[in-house]
């Protein structure tokens, strides 16, 4: 019983601490890619405003 109780936390720590250095940064991943956001409501409405804020958060 003691061995099983130590195995789960050890396995969780090993899985969570796996190296992620092989992943691209967000900027590298999205470089030269187009993202489309489709809003199913009319222009100038509330959802249009929210979508524009999400696209251009500056």
PDBQT receptor file of N, H, CA, C and O in Angstrom, charges set to zero:
ATOM      1  N   UNK A   1       0.826  -1.199   0.000  1.00  0.00    +0.000 N 
ATOM      2  CA  UNK A   1       0.000   0.000   0.000  1.00  0.00    +0.000 C 
ATOM      3  C   UNK A   1       0.869   1.261   0.000  1.00  0.00    +0.000 C 
ATOM      4  O   UNK A   1       0.520   2.259  -0.631  1.00  0.00    +0.000 OA
ATOM      5  N   UNK A   2       1.972   1.213   0.693  1.00  0.00    +0.000 N 
ATOM      6  H   UNK A   2       2.256   0.402   1.205  1.00  0.00    +0.000 HD
ATOM      7  CA  UNK A   2       2.864   2.370   0.769  1.00  0.00    +0.000 C 
ATOM      8  C   UNK A   2       3.484   2.682  -0.589  1.00  0.00    +0.000 C 
ATOM      9  O   UNK A   2       3.643   3.848  -0.950  1.00  0.00    +0.000 OA
ATOM     10  N   UNK A   3       3.831   1.647  -1.335  1.00  0.00    +0.000 N 
ATOM     11  H   UNK A   3       3.702   0.700  -1.042  1.00  0.00    +0.000 HD
ATOM     12  CA  UNK A   3       4.466   1.846  -2.634  1.00  0.00    +0.000 C 
ATOM     13  C   UNK A   3       3.514   2.507  -3.631  1.00  0.00    +0.000 C 
ATOM     14  O   UNK A   3       3.931   3.369  -4.405  1.00  0.00    +0.000 OA
ATOM     15  N   UNK A   4       2.267   2.119  -3.620  1.00  0.00    +0.000 N 
ATOM     16  H   UNK A   4       1.929   1.419  -2.991  1.00  0.00    +0.000 HD
ATOM     17  CA  UNK A   4       1.280   2.695  -4.534  1.00  0.00    +0.000 C 
ATOM     18  C   UNK A   4       1.027   4.168  -4.210  1.00  0.00    +0.000 C 
ATOM     19  O   UNK A   4       0.829   4.965  -5.127  1.00  0.00    +0.000 OA
ATOM     20  N   UNK A   5       1.029   4.542  -2.954  1.00  0.00    +0.000 N 
ATOM     21  H   UNK A   5       1.190   3.894  -2.209  1.00  0.00    +0.000 HD
ATOM     22  CA  UNK A   5       0.774   5.929  -2.589  1.00  0.00    +0.000 C 
ATOM     23  C   UNK A   5       1.927   6.843  -2.995  1.00  0.00    +0.000 C 
ATOM     24  O   UNK A   5       1.708   8.038  -3.192  1.00  0.00    +0.000 OA
ATOM     25  N   UNK A   6       3.136   6.328  -3.128  1.00  0.00    +0.000 N 
ATOM     26  H   UNK A   6       3.314   5.357  -2.968  1.00  0.00    +0.000 HD
ATOM     27  CA  UNK A   6       4.276   7.127  -3.579  1.00  0.00    +0.000 C 
ATOM     28  C   UNK A   6       4.371   7.191  -5.099  1.00  0.00    +0.000 C 
ATOM     29  O   UNK A   6       4.923   8.141  -5.654  1.00  0.00    +0.000 OA
ATOM     30  N   UNK A   7       3.833   6.180  -5.762  1.00  0.00    +0.000 N 
ATOM     31  H   UNK A   7       3.385   5.409  -5.311  1.00  0.00    +0.000 HD
ATOM     32  CA  UNK A   7       3.945   6.120  -7.211  1.00  0.00    +0.000 C 
ATOM     33  C   UNK A   7       3.133   7.215  -7.898  1.00  0.00    +0.000 C 
ATOM     34  O   UNK A   7       3.631   7.829  -8.841  1.00  0.00    +0.000 OA
ATOM     35  N   UNK A   8       1.933   7.477  -7.472  1.00  0.00    +0.000 N 
ATOM     36  H   UNK A   8       1.529   6.979  -6.706  1.00  0.00    +0.000 HD
ATOM     37  CA  UNK A   8       1.077   8.481  -8.125  1.00  0.00    +0.000 C 
ATOM     38  C   UNK A   8       1.660   9.890  -8.054  1.00  0.00    +0.000 C 
ATOM     39  O   UNK A   8       1.743  10.543  -9.095  1.00  0.00    +0.000 OA
ATOM     40  N   UNK A   9       2.066  10.394  -6.898  1.00  0.00    +0.000 N 
ATOM     41  H   UNK A   9       1.999   9.864  -6.053  1.00  0.00    +0.000 HD
ATOM     42  CA  UNK A   9       2.657  11.742  -6.872  1.00  0.00    +0.000 C 
ATOM     43  C   UNK A   9       3.962  11.830  -7.663  1.00  0.00    +0.000 C 
ATOM     44  O   UNK A   9       4.235  12.849  -8.297  1.00  0.00    +0.000 OA
ATOM     45  N   UNK A  10       4.755  10.783  -7.630  1.00  0.00    +0.000 N 
ATOM     46  H   UNK A  10       4.533   9.955  -7.115  1.00  0.00    +0.000 HD
ATOM     47  CA  UNK A  10       6.010  10.789  -8.383  1.00  0.00    +0.000 C 
ATOM     48  C   UNK A  10       5.735  10.829  -9.876  1.00  0.00    +0.000 C 
ATOM     49  O   UNK A  10       6.390  11.573 -10.607  1.00  0.00    +0.000 OA
ATOM     50  N   UNK A  11       4.786  10.048 -10.332  1.00  0.00    +0.000 N 
ATOM     51  H   UNK A  11       4.253   9.444  -9.739  1.00  0.00    +0.000 HD
ATOM     52  CA  UNK A  11       4.419  10.044 -11.741  1.00  0.00    +0.000 C 
ATOM     53  C   UNK A  11       3.864  11.396 -12.161  1.00  0.00    +0.000 C 
ATOM     54  O   UNK A  11       4.186  11.886 -13.243  1.00  0.00    +0.000 OA
ATOM     55  N   UNK A  12       3.038  12.002 -11.325  1.00  0.00    +0.000 N 
ATOM     56  H   UNK A  12       2.776  11.604 -10.446  1.00  0.00    +0.000 HD
ATOM     57  CA  UNK A  12       2.472  13.315 -11.640  1.00  0.00    +0.000 C 
ATOM     58  C   UNK A  12       3.570  14.368 -11.763  1.00  0.00    +0.000 C 
ATOM     59  O   UNK A  12       3.523  15.198 -12.671  1.00  0.00    +0.000 OA
ATOM     60  N   UNK A  13       4.535  14.350 -10.887  1.00  0.00    +0.000 N 
ATOM     61  H   UNK A  13       4.573  13.675 -10.150  1.00  0.00    +0.000 HD
ATOM     62  CA  UNK A  13       5.633  15.319 -10.938  1.00  0.00    +0.000 C 
ATOM     63  C   UNK A  13       6.456  15.117 -12.203  1.00  0.00    +0.000 C 
ATOM     64  O   UNK A  13       6.852  16.092 -12.843  1.00  0.00    +0.000 OA
ATOM     65  N   UNK A  14       6.716  13.887 -12.567  1.00  0.00    +0.000 N 
ATOM     66  H   UNK A  14       6.395  13.095 -12.047  1.00  0.00    +0.000 HD
ATOM     67  CA  UNK A  14       7.496  13.616 -13.775  1.00  0.00    +0.000 C 
ATOM     68  C   UNK A  14       6.761  14.064 -15.032  1.00  0.00    +0.000 C 
ATOM     69  O   UNK A  14       7.372  14.628 -15.939  1.00  0.00    +0.000 OA
ATOM     70  N   UNK A  15       5.474  13.822 -15.093  1.00  0.00    +0.000 N 
ATOM     71  H   UNK A  15       4.978  13.364 -14.355  1.00  0.00    +0.000 HD
ATOM     72  CA  UNK A  15       4.706  14.226 -16.269  1.00  0.00    +0.000 C 
ATOM     73  C   UNK A  15       4.573  15.741 -16.373  1.00  0.00    +0.000 C 
ATOM     74  O   UNK A  15       4.641  16.293 -17.471  1.00  0.00    +0.000 OA
ATOM     75  N   UNK A  16       4.385  16.415 -15.249  1.00  0.00    +0.000 N 
ATOM     76  H   UNK A  16       4.329  15.967 -14.357  1.00  0.00    +0.000 HD
ATOM     77  CA  UNK A  16       4.208  17.864 -15.261  1.00  0.00    +0.000 C 
ATOM     78  C   UNK A  16       5.520  18.613 -15.485  1.00  0.00    +0.000 C 
ATOM     79  O   UNK A  16       5.513  19.769 -15.906  1.00  0.00    +0.000 OA
ATOM     80  N   UNK A  17       6.617  17.969 -15.209  1.00  0.00    +0.000 N 
ATOM     81  H   UNK A  17       6.622  17.029 -14.867  1.00  0.00    +0.000 HD
ATOM     82  CA  UNK A  17       7.902  18.643 -15.378  1.00  0.00    +0.000 C 
ATOM     83  C   UNK A  17       8.601  18.233 -16.671  1.00  0.00    +0.000 C 
ATOM     84  O   UNK A  17       9.802  18.461 -16.819  1.00  0.00    +0.000 OA
ATOM     85  N   UNK A  18       7.874  17.635 -17.603  1.00  0.00    +0.000 N 
ATOM     86  H   UNK A  18       6.898  17.450 -17.483  1.00  0.00    +0.000 HD
ATOM     87  CA  UNK A  18       8.464  17.240 -18.882  1.00  0.00    +0.000 C 
ATOM     88  C   UNK A  18       8.937  18.475 -19.628  1.00  0.00    +0.000 C 
ATOM     89  O   UNK A  18       8.285  19.517 -19.567  1.00  0.00    +0.000 OA
ATOM     90  N   UNK A  19      10.043  18.381 -20.320  1.00  0.00    +0.000 N 
ATOM     91  H   UNK A  19      10.573  17.534 -20.369  1.00  0.00    +0.000 HD
ATOM     92  CA  UNK A  19      10.562  19.554 -21.030  1.00  0.00    +0.000 C 
ATOM     93  C   UNK A  19       9.633  19.982 -22.163  1.00  0.00    +0.000 C 
ATOM     94  O   UNK A  19       9.117  19.149 -22.909  1.00  0.00    +0.000 OA
ATOM     95  N   UNK A  20       9.432  21.266 -22.277  1.00  0.00    +0.000 N 
ATOM     96  H   UNK A  20       9.851  21.943 -21.671  1.00  0.00    +0.000 HD
ATOM     97  CA  UNK A  20       8.575  21.816 -23.323  1.00  0.00    +0.000 C 
ATOM     98  C   UNK A  20       9.387  22.681 -24.281  1.00  0.00    +0.000 C 
ATOM     99  O   UNK A  20       8.824  23.499 -25.009  1.00  0.00    +0.000 OA
ATOM    100  N   UNK A  21      10.678  22.508 -24.284  1.00  0.00    +0.000 N 
ATOM    101  H   UNK A  21      11.136  21.844 -23.693  1.00  0.00    +0.000 HD
ATOM    102  CA  UNK A  21      11.534  23.341 -25.117  1.00  0.00    +0.000 C 
ATOM    103  C   UNK A  21      11.363  23.058 -26.604  1.00  0.00    +0.000 C 
ATOM    104  O   UNK A  21      11.792  23.867 -27.427  1.00  0.00    +0.000 OA
ATOM    105  N   UNK A  22      10.753  21.941 -26.976  1.00  0.00    +0.000 N 
ATOM    106  H   UNK A  22      10.404  21.284 -26.308  1.00  0.00    +0.000 HD
ATOM    107  CA  UNK A  22      10.569  21.619 -28.382  1.00  0.00    +0.000 C 
ATOM    108  C   UNK A  22       9.412  22.386 -29.010  1.00  0.00    +0.000 C 
ATOM    109  O   UNK A  22       9.262  22.370 -30.232  1.00  0.00    +0.000 OA
ATOM    110  N   UNK A  23       8.601  23.047 -28.215  1.00  0.00    +0.000 N 
ATOM    111  H   UNK A  23       8.723  23.059 -27.222  1.00  0.00    +0.000 HD
ATOM    112  CA  UNK A  23       7.456  23.779 -28.731  1.00  0.00    +0.000 C 
ATOM    113  C   UNK A  23       7.880  25.144 -29.259  1.00  0.00    +0.000 C 
ATOM    114  O   UNK A  23       8.816  25.762 -28.751  1.00  0.00    +0.000 OA
ATOM    115  N   UNK A  24       7.168  25.603 -30.294  1.00  0.00    +0.000 N 
ATOM    116  H   UNK A  24       6.408  25.102 -30.707  1.00  0.00    +0.000 HD
ATOM    117  CA  UNK A  24       7.406  26.935 -30.837  1.00  0.00    +0.000 C 
ATOM    118  C   UNK A  24       6.786  27.981 -29.925  1.00  0.00    +0.000 C 
ATOM    119  O   UNK A  24       5.851  27.692 -29.179  1.00  0.00    +0.000 OA
ATOM    120  N   UNK A  25       7.309  29.190 -29.988  1.00  0.00    +0.000 N 
ATOM    121  H   UNK A  25       8.069  29.425 -30.593  1.00  0.00    +0.000 HD
ATOM    122  CA  UNK A  25       6.668  30.286 -29.284  1.00  0.00    +0.000 C 
ATOM    123  C   UNK A  25       5.404  30.661 -30.052  1.00  0.00    +0.000 C 
ATOM    124  O   UNK A  25       5.234  30.269 -31.206  1.00  0.00    +0.000 OA
ATOM    125  N   UNK A  26       4.532  31.411 -29.417  1.00  0.00    +0.000 N 
ATOM    126  H   UNK A  26       4.670  31.730 -28.480  1.00  0.00    +0.000 HD
ATOM    127  CA  UNK A  26       3.290  31.818 -30.079  1.00  0.00    +0.000 C 
ATOM    128  C   UNK A  26       3.573  32.612 -31.342  1.00  0.00    +0.000 C 
ATOM    129  O   UNK A  26       2.914  32.427 -32.365  1.00  0.00    +0.000 OA
ATOM    130  N   UNK A  27       4.542  33.483 -31.265  1.00  0.00    +0.000 N 
ATOM    131  H   UNK A  27       5.077  33.633 -30.434  1.00  0.00    +0.000 HD
ATOM    132  CA  UNK A  27       4.870  34.319 -32.415  1.00  0.00    +0.000 C 
ATOM    133  C   UNK A  27       5.367  33.463 -33.586  1.00  0.00    +0.000 C 
ATOM    134  O   UNK A  27       4.993  33.707 -34.733  1.00  0.00    +0.000 OA
ATOM    135  N   UNK A  28       6.194  32.478 -33.306  1.00  0.00    +0.000 N 
ATOM    136  H   UNK A  28       6.498  32.279 -32.374  1.00  0.00    +0.000 HD
ATOM    137  CA  UNK A  28       6.674  31.589 -34.362  1.00  0.00    +0.000 C 
ATOM    138  C   UNK A  28       5.546  30.726 -34.923  1.00  0.00    +0.000 C 
ATOM    139  O   UNK A  28       5.490  30.477 -36.127  1.00  0.00    +0.000 OA
ATOM    140  N   UNK A  29       4.652  30.275 -34.054  1.00  0.00    +0.000 N 
ATOM    141  H   UNK A  29       4.697  30.477 -33.075  1.00  0.00    +0.000 HD
ATOM    142  CA  UNK A  29       3.559  29.408 -34.488  1.00  0.00    +0.000 C 
ATOM    143  C   UNK A  29       2.592  30.134 -35.411  1.00  0.00    +0.000 C 
ATOM    144  O   UNK A  29       2.174  29.575 -36.425  1.00  0.00    +0.000 OA
ATOM    145  N   UNK A  30       2.230  31.371 -35.079  1.00  0.00    +0.000 N 
ATOM    146  H   UNK A  30       2.570  31.825 -34.256  1.00  0.00    +0.000 HD
ATOM    147  CA  UNK A  30       1.239  32.113 -35.850  1.00  0.00    +0.000 C 
ATOM    148  C   UNK A  30       1.839  32.947 -36.986  1.00  0.00    +0.000 C 
ATOM    149  O   UNK A  30       1.095  33.606 -37.712  1.00  0.00    +0.000 OA
ATOM    150  N   UNK A  31       3.148  32.936 -37.156  1.00  0.00    +0.000 N 
ATOM    151  H   UNK A  31       3.753  32.401 -36.566  1.00  0.00    +0.000 HD
ATOM    152  CA  UNK A  31       3.795  33.718 -38.204  1.00  0.00    +0.000 C 
ATOM    153  C   UNK A  31       3.307  33.257 -39.577  1.00  0.00    +0.000 C 
ATOM    154  O   UNK A  31       3.322  32.063 -39.876  1.00  0.00    +0.000 OA
ATOM    155  N   UNK A  32       2.874  34.206 -40.411  1.00  0.00    +0.000 N 
ATOM    156  H   UNK A  32       2.862  35.176 -40.168  1.00  0.00    +0.000 HD
ATOM    157  CA  UNK A  32       2.365  33.960 -41.768  1.00  0.00    +0.000 C 
ATOM    158  C   UNK A  32       1.112  33.089 -41.806  1.00  0.00    +0.000 C 
ATOM    159  O   UNK A  32       0.862  32.415 -42.806  1.00  0.00    +0.000 OA
ATOM    160  N   UNK A  33       0.329  33.094 -40.745  1.00  0.00    +0.000 N 
ATOM    161  H   UNK A  33       0.532  33.642 -39.933  1.00  0.00    +0.000 HD
ATOM    162  CA  UNK A  33      -0.940  32.366 -40.730  1.00  0.00    +0.000 C 
ATOM    163  C   UNK A  33      -2.071  33.369 -40.581  1.00  0.00    +0.000 C 
ATOM    164  O   UNK A  33      -1.911  34.405 -39.935  1.00  0.00    +0.000 OA
ATOM    165  N   UNK A  34      -3.209  33.062 -41.176  1.00  0.00    +0.000 N 
ATOM    166  H   UNK A  34      -3.340  32.221 -41.700  1.00  0.00    +0.000 HD
ATOM    167  CA  UNK A  34      -4.377  33.929 -41.104  1.00  0.00    +0.000 C 
ATOM    168  C   UNK A  34      -5.390  33.323 -40.141  1.00  0.00    +0.000 C 
ATOM    169  O   UNK A  34      -5.703  32.135 -40.215  1.00  0.00    +0.000 OA
ATOM    170  N   UNK A  35      -5.890  34.148 -39.244  1.00  0.00    +0.000 N 
ATOM    171  H   UNK A  35      -5.636  35.113 -39.184  1.00  0.00    +0.000 HD
ATOM    172  CA  UNK A  35      -6.915  33.720 -38.305  1.00  0.00    +0.000 C 
ATOM    173  C   UNK A  35      -8.184  34.492 -38.630  1.00  0.00    +0.000 C 
ATOM    174  O   UNK A  35      -8.174  35.723 -38.663  1.00  0.00    +0.000 OA
ATOM    175  N   UNK A  36      -9.265  33.782 -38.869  1.00  0.00    +0.000 N 
ATOM    176  H   UNK A  36      -9.273  32.782 -38.842  1.00  0.00    +0.000 HD
ATOM    177  CA  UNK A  36     -10.538  34.422 -39.203  1.00  0.00    +0.000 C 
ATOM    178  C   UNK A  36     -11.497  34.305 -38.024  1.00  0.00    +0.000 C 
ATOM    179  O   UNK A  36     -11.668  33.230 -37.449  1.00  0.00    +0.000 OA
ATOM    180  N   UNK A  37     -12.103  35.403 -37.684  1.00  0.00    +0.000 N 
ATOM    181  H   UNK A  37     -11.964  36.276 -38.151  1.00  0.00    +0.000 HD
ATOM    182  CA  UNK A  37     -13.118  35.428 -36.635  1.00  0.00    +0.000 C 
ATOM    183  C   UNK A  37     -14.434  35.814 -37.291  1.00  0.00    +0.000 C 
ATOM    184  O   UNK A  37     -14.578  36.930 -37.791  1.00  0.00    +0.000 OA
ATOM    185  N   UNK A  38     -15.384  34.904 -37.291  1.00  0.00    +0.000 N 
ATOM    186  H   UNK A  38     -15.267  33.998 -36.885  1.00  0.00    +0.000 HD
ATOM    187  CA  UNK A  38     -16.660  35.134 -37.955  1.00  0.00    +0.000 C 
ATOM    188  C   UNK A  38     -17.700  35.453 -36.895  1.00  0.00    +0.000 C 
ATOM    189  O   UNK A  38     -17.912  34.678 -35.962  1.00  0.00    +0.000 OA
ATOM    190  N   UNK A  39     -18.353  36.614 -37.051  1.00  0.00    +0.000 N 
ATOM    191  H   UNK A  39     -18.180  37.243 -37.809  1.00  0.00    +0.000 HD
ATOM    192  CA  UNK A  39     -19.407  37.037 -36.141  1.00  0.00    +0.000 C 
ATOM    193  C   UNK A  39     -20.723  36.957 -36.902  1.00  0.00    +0.000 C 
ATOM    194  O   UNK A  39     -20.862  37.568 -37.962  1.00  0.00    +0.000 OA
ATOM    195  N   UNK A  40     -21.666  36.230 -36.388  1.00  0.00    +0.000 N 
ATOM    196  H   UNK A  40     -21.553  35.733 -35.527  1.00  0.00    +0.000 HD
ATOM    197  CA  UNK A  40     -22.920  35.988 -37.092  1.00  0.00    +0.000 C 
ATOM    198  C   UNK A  40     -23.977  37.049 -36.882  1.00  0.00    +0.000 C 
ATOM    199  O   UNK A  40     -25.166  36.762 -37.024  1.00  0.00    +0.000 OA
ATOM    200  N   UNK A  41     -23.586  38.256 -36.552  1.00  0.00    +0.000 N 
ATOM    201  H   UNK A  41     -22.621  38.489 -36.437  1.00  0.00    +0.000 HD
ATOM    202  CA  UNK A  41     -24.544  39.345 -36.344  1.00  0.00    +0.000 C 
ATOM    203  C   UNK A  41     -24.127  40.545 -37.177  1.00  0.00    +0.000 C 
ATOM    204  O   UNK A  41     -23.036  40.560 -37.748  1.00  0.00    +0.000 OA
ATOM    205  N   UNK A  42     -24.977  41.538 -37.248  1.00  0.00    +0.000 N 
ATOM    206  H   UNK A  42     -25.863  41.526 -36.785  1.00  0.00    +0.000 HD
ATOM    207  CA  UNK A  42     -24.732  42.688 -38.121  1.00  0.00    +0.000 C 
ATOM    208  C   UNK A  42     -23.568  43.555 -37.617  1.00  0.00    +0.000 C 
ATOM    209  O   UNK A  42     -23.235  43.571 -36.432  1.00  0.00    +0.000 OA
ATOM    210  N   UNK A  43     -22.972  44.268 -38.567  1.00  0.00    +0.000 N 
ATOM    211  H   UNK A  43     -23.243  44.255 -39.530  1.00  0.00    +0.000 HD
ATOM    212  CA  UNK A  43     -21.871  45.172 -38.240  1.00  0.00    +0.000 C 
ATOM    213  C   UNK A  43     -22.395  46.348 -37.418  1.00  0.00    +0.000 C 
ATOM    214  O   UNK A  43     -23.492  46.846 -37.670  1.00  0.00    +0.000 OA
ATOM    215  N   UNK A  44     -21.624  46.781 -36.456  1.00  0.00    +0.000 N 
ATOM    216  H   UNK A  44     -20.733  46.377 -36.252  1.00  0.00    +0.000 HD
ATOM    217  CA  UNK A  44     -21.993  47.908 -35.622  1.00  0.00    +0.000 C 
ATOM    218  C   UNK A  44     -22.747  47.512 -34.366  1.00  0.00    +0.000 C 
ATOM    219  O   UNK A  44     -23.032  48.361 -33.521  1.00  0.00    +0.000 OA
ATOM    220  N   UNK A  45     -23.070  46.243 -34.232  1.00  0.00    +0.000 N 
ATOM    221  H   UNK A  45     -22.838  45.554 -34.918  1.00  0.00    +0.000 HD
ATOM    222  CA  UNK A  45     -23.783  45.773 -33.049  1.00  0.00    +0.000 C 
ATOM    223  C   UNK A  45     -22.834  45.455 -31.911  1.00  0.00    +0.000 C 
ATOM    224  O   UNK A  45     -21.625  45.669 -32.008  1.00  0.00    +0.000 OA
ATOM    225  N   UNK A  46     -23.393  44.949 -30.851  1.00  0.00    +0.000 N 
ATOM    226  H   UNK A  46     -24.374  44.775 -30.772  1.00  0.00    +0.000 HD
ATOM    227  CA  UNK A  46     -22.599  44.630 -29.670  1.00  0.00    +0.000 C 
ATOM    228  C   UNK A  46     -21.583  43.529 -29.908  1.00  0.00    +0.000 C 
ATOM    229  O   UNK A  46     -20.437  43.637 -29.472  1.00  0.00    +0.000 OA
ATOM    230  N   UNK A  47     -21.992  42.468 -30.599  1.00  0.00    +0.000 N 
ATOM    231  H   UNK A  47     -22.923  42.380 -30.953  1.00  0.00    +0.000 HD
ATOM    232  CA  UNK A  47     -21.059  41.366 -30.864  1.00  0.00    +0.000 C 
ATOM    233  C   UNK A  47     -19.949  41.795 -31.818  1.00  0.00    +0.000 C 
ATOM    234  O   UNK A  47     -18.822  41.311 -31.721  1.00  0.00    +0.000 OA
ATOM    235  N   UNK A  48     -20.264  42.692 -32.730  1.00  0.00    +0.000 N 
ATOM    236  H   UNK A  48     -21.180  43.086 -32.809  1.00  0.00    +0.000 HD
ATOM    237  CA  UNK A  48     -19.239  43.218 -33.636  1.00  0.00    +0.000 C 
ATOM    238  C   UNK A  48     -18.187  43.985 -32.829  1.00  0.00    +0.000 C 
ATOM    239  O   UNK A  48     -16.988  43.850 -33.076  1.00  0.00    +0.000 OA
ATOM    240  N   UNK A  49     -18.632  44.770 -31.886  1.00  0.00    +0.000 N 
ATOM    241  H   UNK A  49     -19.605  44.880 -31.685  1.00  0.00    +0.000 HD
ATOM    242  CA  UNK A  49     -17.711  45.533 -31.036  1.00  0.00    +0.000 C 
ATOM    243  C   UNK A  49     -16.828  44.597 -30.220  1.00  0.00    +0.000 C 
ATOM    244  O   UNK A  49     -15.621  44.815 -30.120  1.00  0.00    +0.000 OA
ATOM    245  N   UNK A  50     -17.419  43.555 -29.636  1.00  0.00    +0.000 N 
ATOM    246  H   UNK A  50     -18.400  43.378 -29.717  1.00  0.00    +0.000 HD
ATOM    247  CA  UNK A  50     -16.639  42.598 -28.850  1.00  0.00    +0.000 C 
ATOM    248  C   UNK A  50     -15.601  41.901 -29.725  1.00  0.00    +0.000 C 
ATOM    249  O   UNK A  50     -14.454  41.725 -29.314  1.00  0.00    +0.000 OA
ATOM    250  N   UNK A  51     -16.006  41.504 -30.932  1.00  0.00    +0.000 N 
ATOM    251  H   UNK A  51     -16.937  41.647 -31.266  1.00  0.00    +0.000 HD
ATOM    252  CA  UNK A  51     -15.078  40.822 -31.838  1.00  0.00    +0.000 C 
ATOM    253  C   UNK A  51     -13.921  41.738 -32.211  1.00  0.00    +0.000 C 
ATOM    254  O   UNK A  51     -12.773  41.298 -32.259  1.00  0.00    +0.000 OA
ATOM    255  N   UNK A  52     -14.210  42.991 -32.470  1.00  0.00    +0.000 N 
ATOM    256  H   UNK A  52     -15.143  43.349 -32.431  1.00  0.00    +0.000 HD
ATOM    257  CA  UNK A  52     -13.134  43.937 -32.831  1.00  0.00    +0.000 C 
ATOM    258  C   UNK A  52     -12.191  44.155 -31.658  1.00  0.00    +0.000 C 
ATOM    259  O   UNK A  52     -10.993  44.346 -31.865  1.00  0.00    +0.000 OA
ATOM    260  N   UNK A  53     -12.697  44.132 -30.440  1.00  0.00    +0.000 N 
ATOM    261  H   UNK A  53     -13.671  43.977 -30.272  1.00  0.00    +0.000 HD
ATOM    262  CA  UNK A  53     -11.835  44.274 -29.271  1.00  0.00    +0.000 C 
ATOM    263  C   UNK A  53     -10.930  43.056 -29.099  1.00  0.00    +0.000 C 
ATOM    264  O   UNK A  53      -9.777  43.180 -28.686  1.00  0.00    +0.000 OA
ATOM    265  N   UNK A  54     -11.466  41.884 -29.420  1.00  0.00    +0.000 N 
ATOM    266  H   UNK A  54     -12.402  41.784 -29.756  1.00  0.00    +0.000 HD
ATOM    267  CA  UNK A  54     -10.652  40.663 -29.300  1.00  0.00    +0.000 C 
ATOM    268  C   UNK A  54      -9.567  40.643 -30.363  1.00  0.00    +0.000 C 
ATOM    269  O   UNK A  54      -8.437  40.238 -30.089  1.00  0.00    +0.000 OA
ATOM    270  N   UNK A  55      -9.897  41.076 -31.569  1.00  0.00    +0.000 N 
ATOM    271  H   UNK A  55     -10.815  41.405 -31.792  1.00  0.00    +0.000 HD
ATOM    272  CA  UNK A  55      -8.933  41.060 -32.671  1.00  0.00    +0.000 C 
ATOM    273  C   UNK A  55      -7.846  42.095 -32.468  1.00  0.00    +0.000 C 
ATOM    274  O   UNK A  55      -6.669  41.793 -32.667  1.00  0.00    +0.000 OA
ATOM    275  N   UNK A  56      -8.207  43.306 -32.079  1.00  0.00    +0.000 N 
ATOM    276  H   UNK A  56      -9.163  43.551 -31.918  1.00  0.00    +0.000 HD
ATOM    277  CA  UNK A  56      -7.242  44.406 -31.898  1.00  0.00    +0.000 C 
ATOM    278  C   UNK A  56      -7.342  44.912 -30.449  1.00  0.00    +0.000 C 
ATOM    279  O   UNK A  56      -8.019  45.908 -30.194  1.00  0.00    +0.000 OA
ATOM    280  N   UNK A  57      -6.690  44.253 -29.519  1.00  0.00    +0.000 N 
ATOM    281  H   UNK A  57      -6.141  43.443 -29.726  1.00  0.00    +0.000 HD
ATOM    282  CA  UNK A  57      -6.834  44.641 -28.108  1.00  0.00    +0.000 C 
ATOM    283  C   UNK A  57      -6.071  45.894 -27.705  1.00  0.00    +0.000 C 
ATOM    284  O   UNK A  57      -6.124  46.269 -26.534  1.00  0.00    +0.000 OA
ATOM    285  N   UNK A  58      -5.363  46.560 -28.612  1.00  0.00    +0.000 N 
ATOM    286  H   UNK A  58      -5.319  46.255 -29.564  1.00  0.00    +0.000 HD
ATOM    287  CA  UNK A  58      -4.564  47.735 -28.233  1.00  0.00    +0.000 C 
ATOM    288  C   UNK A  58      -5.466  48.894 -27.898  1.00  0.00    +0.000 C 
ATOM    289  O   UNK A  58      -4.984  49.973 -27.556  1.00  0.00    +0.000 OA
TER     290      UNK A  58
